[in-house]
Amino acid sequence: MSMTVLAVTEDPIGSANGVYRRQNELLGLPEEAKAPLGYDSVPGLWRIWNEWLSGPGARYGRPSAKAHERWTLQGWARSQGLVRFSDRLLIEDFLSSVRIGPADVCRAEQVTEDFLAWLRYRGERGRKLLTKFSDDAAIDVLREVMGDEVVRWTGTRRQVRQRGHQLQALLTYDEWSEEFGLAVPVDQRLLGQDVAIDGDQVHIDEFLPYLRLPSEPDMLRSGASIAITQGIKVRFSPEPAYVLRDEPAVEGTVQARGAASSKAYRVLVDGEHLAETTEVLRRAGHCGHSESAAKAGWYWFTDVMTCPDTSELRALGLGALASPRPTSMELSGGLRLSRGTYLVGFEPDLAVPEGVAITLDGVPIDVHGDASTALCNRSLVPGRHVVSTDGGDSVSFVTLTHVQERARGSELGWRLGTNLEPVRDLDQPVSTMTLSGAAIRGMTLRIPSVARLMGGRECLVVSAIGEIRQVWPATEGWLQEIALEPGAIDLSRALRDLLPDSAFFLFRNQRTGAIDAMALHRDVPASPGKVSSITRPDLASALFQKWRWLGDADTELRDEVLTKTLGRAHSPAAATRPATAAYQGLKVDLRADVTAGPVETNPYNDILNWLSEREGGTASLEQFRDAWAWSCARHGLPELELEERLALYRLERLGFLERDYARRRIGVARPALSALPSANGLLILTGARPTRLIQRLDDESDPDEVIAEAIMSIDIQPRTQLDAHGRPIAPTVLYVSFDPSQVAVVRAGMDRLGIAMQGVASEAILGHAPDARHALGSAMRYIGSPGRHFLRRKTGPEGVAGWSPAASDNSRGLYEYRLPYGSVFAYRTEWGGDLVKVDRQLGSWVDAGAQGHRKLLKYLLTHRKLYVPQGRSLPLPPLLDRALVLRTGLLPTATTLSPRGFGRSANYWVYENVDLTTATHVADLLAQTLDEITRKDYVP
């Protein structure tokens, strides 16, 4: 039997079907085109073999030998010998690159044609296999084999005795360093294994989702094969085009294979097939153009949407772009709180095979082919729901309006001290300061002194020595840009240089002369800068009347100060002092990227609500990815699905969630109502935001009287930040103003709702941000290099850096070491000196400064704007970035600064509402010298 199979697998002698000549040659007989003696007994032997595999030998495999209507004798051997083990691996490569559905089992002929077309793009391997199927009879055998493989295929490579496991490696791409790599999904075959990766021993546990492997030379076109331990080999198959999806677990994109799916992808194409791929994608509905990749000869297509399955997509290896086909009735997507439980309005999608009739709670509903049916659009009432098929199958799920009555954050956060340390148990007592989003524990943050603005009143400040000055408090420019009118005055910001000597702040009614007064405490900090004011000695006598006090009265000090005002009013200096014009402030334009109110189609709001309602407020990165993808699709924004890592980053820097990097989980941050600096008394709500919290913040008739009284004393003004296409880029920002006389009432109500009311969090966070000048002194030292594969950061003349492989890590600079579990970064302080562990962001600034780029931060004093270079080469450290973002509650915007005259234009991120003191502090932390600019120097 083995000899008959060998004859059909070896090259034929004579004609293309010269099996008998080869069979005789193998037996030492003359090479004649006739069957050797006894060959007619071969069919009987194969039948016995099949019977044994169907009985006692079933554990070794399933019977697959078959006769052929044309080749009645040699057909049995042909069914076994035409496709070898290596060929079946190639078939598995094909099956993993396409969407295999139930219909494929019944159309083996079409799947075979797709496979043959796919082989034509697989270089020499494909050409060799194609030569075996040059006649109809060989294709008939292949069709039988393909039918068997489609039935067997589960998405996992086969294991063969004495050969071990063949694991399929996936292509990865790091957008930050623009480097390709390989990764193997960790499954039961790898868990608990100790594997060797380039000489390093790695133990694989449940917290390692992907095993990272170093890239191989020219692997995109030639593939790679790597033995990682005894019995386990990793194989990477080259393709003319690769489909990649976003994957937070690898901090980049990963090749889409098997059942892994997305709504939007990136496609990497070999330049030799660019024209053909462009046309195929165009016919599939993609309108974008290709862009050159970092790898020479390769090109990117971005934001490629899912599309119908076609043979030409499969042939090019783009079958993963097709929408997955359901094999049975299944629920997918939705915002799932726990197993089988969803939020009302966020129910899952229903997918059923084509032709299956279904009912929802006993009522028939229409389905269209293989397309999913969105149950969230069916206005389902809270409770249990059942979906059934005409075949008797059913699935059920439960919907809830809400879970939480008050806001609760997760246990994830940070311990702020000499070093930034992650925390997983914030409720445990600690002696140091902790941070969760914007919520700070272990430090008292005083709410700024605020006075309610009274229209038509003169604003006066009386000093301790009796000087009367008039000021004109105005709404901050950045608030005017987003159409916010808080109706209050931040006294620290309104008085600035006048505050240290001031005793009282007065509102004077010009018509009646009535005075409302607020005593100013000595411990109120003054904001930097000078305020425009004029002296008003003419009002000295007008102040001698009864004052209505705003807050605590101080009549003794009032009487003392008023006596001094009369003395100053009759002095010669007062009589001749010239009056100056009132300061009018800068004219501002409304921002086009911020709109009033919430936006209905906002996936960020969905995700924040979902995470806030979950038990413990946590979810895995995979759960976040699925929830984000579903929400984007729900709102008709599938192109945003590729931004899941960007969405995660935005939610983190805005203070809405925290990440547990080691365990690959996220948690909603502790809810906090934090004061904003230079914001006319406004506060911002960050952290957990469950459904009932939003409802209760708008309900003055809340059954809890403490909460109801607090709600009557606050005003909420929502804003939504948008991108250039009008799509939300963050959750709705909730700006909160309150009656200054009701601080205790508001604080008590917020406490009942689970919200910590606190002062300016951004300044407290900035005070604990890492310092590039001192980070290297306290960081861990490596005895030797962390890994053998590394990249070195190299900076160009304008401070823009890139990463490239280096032969040695002895030179001074920042290095990235590619390890199986991820990347680590280290900075070499001098040639052959200490190798210090750093994070990517802070290390980049240390390296930039060491290379002489020390004036990279720009500051526009007149507009209080800080400009930070754009690009991946100089990212701000996360804590510092969060501190700047929490000065407005808005993400920085992008702009280009062009020097007037000579010089190159550069792109920057613009942080608003940054005073000079803060900007200088930021520059110091980054080992930079702040570059103060004016409108005369640069054109924005």
Disulfide bonds with the S-S distance in Angstrom:
none
